[in-house]
């Protein structure tokens, strides 16, 4: 999918292009948190 498409759609709808970026950043943060939590849980169980 073309990366420019959400910006074109957003500008056509009168929205700024920041919303998809913020949503992607939020998803990345949640993913990293899950990875770190599972890693810490694994380390704790090994002791």
C-alpha positions in Angstrom: 0.0 0.0 0.0 1.2 3.5 -0.9 2.4 5.3 2.3 1.0 8.6 0.9 -2.6 7.3 0.7 -3.6 7.9 4.3 -2.3 11.5 4.0 -4.3 12.0 0.7 -7.4 10.6 2.3 -6.9 12.6 5.5 -6.4 15.9 3.6 -9.5 15.1 1.5 -11.5 14.6 4.7 -10.0 17.7 6.2 -7.9 15.8 8.8 -4.3 16.4 9.4 -1.9 13.5 8.6 -0.7 13.1 12.2 -3.5 10.7 13.4 -2.2 7.6 11.5 1.4 8.3 12.7 0.3 8.7 16.3 -1.8 5.4 16.0 1.3 3.6 14.6 3.5 5.0 17.4 1.0 3.9 20.0 0.9 0.4 18.5 4.7 0.2 18.6 4.8 1.3 22.2 2.2 -1.3 23.2 4.1 -4.0 21.2 7.4 -3.1 22.9 5.7 -3.2 26.3 4.3 -6.6 25.7 7.7 -7.9 24.6 9.5 -6.5 27.6 6.8 -7.8 30.0 7.0 -11.3 28.5 10.8 -11.2 28.7 10.8 -10.1 32.4 8.2 -12.8 33.2 10.4 -15.5 31.6 13.5 -14.2 33.5 11.5 -14.3 36.8 10.3 -17.8 36.2 13.8 -19.1 35.5 15.0 -18.1 39.0 
